[in-house]
Amino acid sequence: MNVIFRTLALGLLLAATATHADAPKLEPMLPAIPTPIQAYGAQNPACFEWTDGCVLCSREGCSTPGIACQPGGLVCKKLAK
């Protein structure tokens, strides 16, 4: 009886391997291209002031980042009135 279970398990393993080998290959996803902080205002017209944690931008321009600052995600700080 043990031989039957081993044979059945081996058959299932071979069937699963053959099915996997026939599966289409998926292309790796490319990383998303981050929005430059200067372009954020054009893409978000309702936002008047935005930041990435290092640079503060408004409709008039952007500040200069600190030397060791590591930017995070872009966030709207003030909506246009």
Z-matrix of the N, CA and C atoms (Angstrom, degrees):
N
C 1 1.450
C 2 1.530 1 110.92
N 3 1.314 2 117.46 1 -37.20
C 4 1.452 3 122.23 2 178.05
C 5 1.529 4 110.77 3 -61.44
N 6 1.344 5 116.48 4 -35.37
C 7 1.462 6 121.43 5 179.41
C 8 1.530 7 110.16 6 -65.74
N 9 1.310 8 117.27 7 -36.17
C 10 1.463 9 121.28 8 179.74
C 11 1.528 10 110.04 9 -64.55
N 12 1.342 11 116.71 10 -44.83
C 13 1.457 12 120.23 11 -179.95
C 14 1.526 13 111.22 12 -65.02
N 15 1.314 14 117.96 13 -40.16
C 16 1.469 15 121.26 14 178.60
C 17 1.522 16 110.68 15 -64.91
N 18 1.326 17 116.55 16 -42.08
C 19 1.461 18 120.69 17 179.22
C 20 1.529 19 110.38 18 -64.85
N 21 1.320 20 116.45 19 -42.19
C 22 1.456 21 121.23 20 178.56
C 23 1.536 22 110.25 21 -63.80
N 24 1.315 23 117.36 22 -43.95
C 25 1.467 24 121.55 23 179.34
C 26 1.525 25 110.68 24 -63.03
N 27 1.314 26 118.03 25 -42.39
C 28 1.456 27 122.05 26 178.55
C 29 1.527 28 110.56 27 -63.98
N 30 1.313 29 117.66 28 -40.57
C 31 1.463 30 121.60 29 178.14
C 32 1.523 31 111.59 30 -63.67
N 33 1.338 32 117.05 31 -42.16
C 34 1.463 33 120.81 32 178.12
C 35 1.526 34 110.96 33 -65.43
N 36 1.321 35 117.33 34 -40.31
C 37 1.453 36 122.02 35 178.39
C 38 1.527 37 110.75 36 -62.70
N 39 1.314 38 117.38 37 -44.53
C 40 1.467 39 120.83 38 178.94
C 41 1.526 40 111.12 39 -65.42
N 42 1.315 41 117.20 40 -39.43
C 43 1.467 42 120.73 41 179.04
C 44 1.522 43 110.55 42 -65.25
N 45 1.326 44 118.07 43 -41.30
C 46 1.461 45 121.47 44 179.08
C 47 1.517 46 110.93 45 -66.35
N 48 1.322 47 117.72 46 -38.74
C 49 1.465 48 121.56 47 179.48
C 50 1.522 49 110.37 48 -67.00
N 51 1.319 50 117.89 49 -41.64
C 52 1.456 51 121.34 50 179.82
C 53 1.523 52 110.71 51 -65.88
N 54 1.318 53 118.28 52 -39.09
C 55 1.459 54 122.01 53 178.82
C 56 1.511 55 110.08 54 -65.53
N 57 1.319 56 117.70 55 -41.82
C 58 1.466 57 121.86 56 -179.67
C 59 1.526 58 110.76 57 -65.98
N 60 1.311 59 118.17 58 -36.75
C 61 1.461 60 121.49 59 -178.61
C 62 1.525 61 111.11 60 -66.85
N 63 1.331 62 118.01 61 -27.71
C 64 1.455 63 121.69 62 -179.15
C 65 1.528 64 112.83 63 -85.75
N 66 1.323 65 117.69 64 -7.09
C 67 1.457 66 120.85 65 -177.69
C 68 1.525 67 109.94 66 -68.73
N 69 1.343 68 117.61 67 144.04
C 70 1.459 69 119.72 68 179.24
C 71 1.526 70 110.80 69 -66.79
N 72 1.306 71 115.94 70 147.09
C 73 1.458 72 120.57 71 179.30
C 74 1.527 73 108.24 72 -80.46
N 75 1.319 74 116.77 73 133.46
C 76 1.457 75 121.71 74 178.98
C 77 1.517 76 109.44 75 -93.34
N 78 1.313 77 116.58 76 138.42
C 79 1.454 78 121.36 77 176.94
C 80 1.527 79 108.55 78 -75.74
N 81 1.327 80 118.40 79 141.37
C 82 1.459 81 119.39 80 177.82
C 83 1.532 82 109.77 81 -67.01
N 84 1.332 83 115.44 82 144.03
C 85 1.453 84 119.93 83 179.11
C 86 1.520 85 109.29 84 -76.72
N 87 1.309 86 115.85 85 138.00
C 88 1.450 87 120.23 86 175.88
C 89 1.523 88 108.82 87 -80.42
N 90 1.315 89 117.74 88 146.08
C 91 1.458 90 118.92 89 178.02
C 92 1.526 91 110.73 90 -65.35
N 93 1.316 92 116.12 91 147.52
C 94 1.456 93 120.44 92 179.04
C 95 1.524 94 109.61 93 -64.94
N 96 1.309 95 115.71 94 140.09
C 97 1.460 96 120.06 95 177.54
C 98 1.516 97 107.36 96 -82.22
N 99 1.331 98 117.68 97 120.07
C 100 1.457 99 119.36 98 -178.08
C 101 1.533 100 111.53 99 -68.63
N 102 1.318 101 116.07 100 147.84
C 103 1.455 102 121.54 101 177.38
C 104 1.523 103 108.68 102 -75.09
N 105 1.324 104 118.34 103 126.82
C 106 1.468 105 119.00 104 174.45
C 107 1.524 106 109.75 105 -61.11
N 108 1.311 107 116.47 106 143.25
C 109 1.466 108 119.92 107 -175.92
C 110 1.522 109 111.84 108 -59.77
N 111 1.326 110 117.60 109 -32.96
C 112 1.459 111 120.45 110 -179.99
C 113 1.531 112 111.56 111 -68.39
N 114 1.326 113 118.88 112 -29.60
C 115 1.465 114 122.81 113 -179.12
C 116 1.522 115 112.80 114 -83.75
N 117 1.321 116 117.86 115 -12.50
C 118 1.463 117 121.31 116 -177.20
C 119 1.528 118 111.19 117 -59.09
N 120 1.327 119 117.70 118 -40.95
C 121 1.465 120 121.58 119 -179.11
C 122 1.513 121 112.42 120 -62.48
N 123 1.328 122 117.26 121 -39.56
C 124 1.467 123 120.55 122 179.19
C 125 1.524 124 110.95 123 -67.95
N 126 1.324 125 117.08 124 -33.03
C 127 1.462 126 121.10 125 -179.32
C 128 1.524 127 112.14 126 -82.62
N 129 1.336 128 117.27 127 -16.84
C 130 1.465 129 122.59 128 -178.35
C 131 1.524 130 109.46 129 -130.93
N 132 1.338 131 118.24 130 76.88
C 133 1.467 132 121.05 131 -174.05
C 134 1.530 133 114.07 132 -63.95
N 135 1.319 134 119.12 133 -20.45
C 136 1.462 135 120.96 134 179.42
C 137 1.533 136 112.22 135 -79.66
N 138 1.316 137 117.40 136 -10.57
C 139 1.459 138 121.13 137 -178.19
C 140 1.527 139 109.57 138 -94.58
N 141 1.344 140 117.05 139 128.99
C 142 1.459 141 121.99 140 179.88
C 143 1.529 142 111.60 141 -97.18
N 144 1.325 143 117.66 142 -29.12
C 145 1.463 144 121.65 143 -177.92
C 146 1.531 145 108.80 144 -142.27
N 147 1.343 146 118.07 145 132.10
C 148 1.452 147 122.55 146 -177.04
C 149 1.522 148 109.20 147 -141.64
N 150 1.352 149 115.03 148 161.30
C 151 1.456 150 120.44 149 -177.75
C 152 1.521 151 110.76 150 -150.76
N 153 1.324 152 114.86 151 159.41
C 154 1.463 153 121.52 152 171.63
C 155 1.524 154 109.95 153 -114.96
N 156 1.320 155 116.21 154 13.25
C 157 1.464 156 121.51 155 -178.66
C 158 1.516 157 112.65 156 93.26
N 159 1.330 158 117.53 157 -14.07
C 160 1.466 159 122.30 158 178.65
C 161 1.521 160 111.51 159 -118.58
N 162 1.322 161 115.38 160 -42.85
C 163 1.463 162 121.98 161 -176.63
C 164 1.522 163 107.62 162 -114.93
N 165 1.325 164 116.20 163 137.62
C 166 1.458 165 121.82 164 175.53
C 167 1.522 166 107.16 165 -110.55
N 168 1.329 167 116.65 166 122.77
C 169 1.464 168 121.54 167 -179.34
C 170 1.516 169 110.02 168 -117.18
N 171 1.330 170 114.71 169 153.56
C 172 1.459 171 122.67 170 172.34
C 173 1.516 172 106.92 171 -141.94
N 174 1.322 173 116.95 172 -175.32
C 175 1.465 174 120.88 173 179.19
C 176 1.534 175 111.44 174 -64.47
N 177 1.335 176 117.63 175 -20.13
C 178 1.466 177 121.70 176 -179.31
C 179 1.530 178 113.14 177 -86.95
N 180 1.336 179 118.51 178 -21.00
C 181 1.460 180 121.19 179 -178.92
C 182 1.519 181 111.73 180 151.81
N 183 1.341 182 115.46 181 -169.64
C 184 1.468 183 121.22 182 -176.52
C 185 1.524 184 110.93 183 -124.89
N 186 1.331 185 115.50 184 152.73
C 187 1.455 186 121.41 185 175.24
C 188 1.526 187 109.44 186 -80.21
N 189 1.324 188 116.13 187 174.92
C 190 1.458 189 122.10 188 178.12
C 191 1.531 190 108.45 189 -95.98
N 192 1.345 191 118.23 190 134.13
C 193 1.475 192 119.22 191 -179.22
C 194 1.525 193 111.33 192 -74.45
N 195 1.325 194 115.19 193 156.95
C 196 1.451 195 120.48 194 173.91
C 197 1.520 196 110.62 195 -70.63
N 198 1.324 197 116.69 196 162.61
C 199 1.467 198 121.52 197 -175.32
C 200 1.530 199 112.11 198 -61.83
N 201 1.322 200 117.96 199 -46.85
C 202 1.467 201 121.21 200 -173.38
C 203 1.523 202 113.12 201 -102.57
N 204 1.312 203 117.96 202 16.47
C 205 1.465 204 120.38 203 -176.40
C 206 1.528 205 110.82 204 -74.15
N 207 1.318 206 116.15 205 136.03
C 208 1.469 207 122.96 206 175.61
C 209 1.523 208 107.87 207 -108.24
N 210 1.346 209 117.78 208 108.28
C 211 1.470 210 119.62 209 -176.26
C 212 1.519 211 112.91 210 -65.47
N 213 1.314 212 114.90 211 147.90
C 214 1.461 213 121.70 212 175.85
C 215 1.517 214 108.94 213 -108.87
N 216 1.302 215 116.13 214 -153.98
C 217 1.468 216 120.92 215 178.83
C 218 1.513 217 111.59 216 -74.19
N 219 1.303 218 116.66 217 152.89
C 220 1.457 219 121.75 218 178.83
C 221 1.521 220 110.58 219 -74.76
N 222 1.341 221 115.37 220 135.24
C 223 1.462 222 121.76 221 -177.34
C 224 1.516 223 108.56 222 -136.27
N 225 1.327 224 116.65 223 135.27
C 226 1.457 225 121.75 224 173.76
C 227 1.520 226 108.36 225 -78.00
N 228 1.345 227 116.26 226 125.42
C 229 1.467 228 120.74 227 -179.33
C 230 1.512 229 112.93 228 -97.83
N 231 1.346 230 116.67 229 -28.40
C 232 1.469 231 119.81 230 -177.96
C 233 1.522 232 108.98 231 -146.87
N 234 1.330 233 115.77 232 126.45
C 235 1.460 234 120.94 233 177.23
C 236 1.503 235 110.33 234 -81.46
N 237 1.340 236 117.31 235 147.25
C 238 1.456 237 122.52 236 178.15
C 239 1.524 238 108.97 237 -67.13
N 240 1.318 239 115.73 238 146.69
C 241 1.472 240 120.55 239 -178.40
C 242 1.488 241 111.39 240 -89.34
